[in-house]
C-alpha cells in the first residue's frame, strides 16, 4: 500500500472524462447534464466538476458540482446550473479534482 501511495500506481488511480449529456431550461435559468465516466479501475470520491461558459474571448460564467462517488470503470451523473444559455456560447466542462476513498 505504501509503495502504491508513493509511486501513484495508475492501475489504482481513476481516469475520469466528462461528457455533456443534455442541456435545457431550469427554474433558475439553464442546466447542463453531464456524465462522469471512469475509464480506470480506481475509485474517485468527491469528484469536482467545473463548467465554464465563455463568449469566445473570456469566461462569462462558471458552475461547479461534486459527485460523491464514481467507482472504477463506473459512471455517475450530475447537473451544472447557469443563468445564461450555454448553447449561446462556448462551454468547457472538466473534472478538476477528486479524493481517494
PyMOL commands that set and color helices and strands:
alter all, ss='L'
color gray80, all
select helices_A, chain A and resi 2-7+10-12+86-88
alter helices_A, ss='H'
color red, helices_A
select strands_A, chain A and resi 16-26+29-38+44-54+59-70+75-82+90-99
alter strands_A, ss='S'
color yellow, strands_A
deselect
rebuild
show_as cartoon
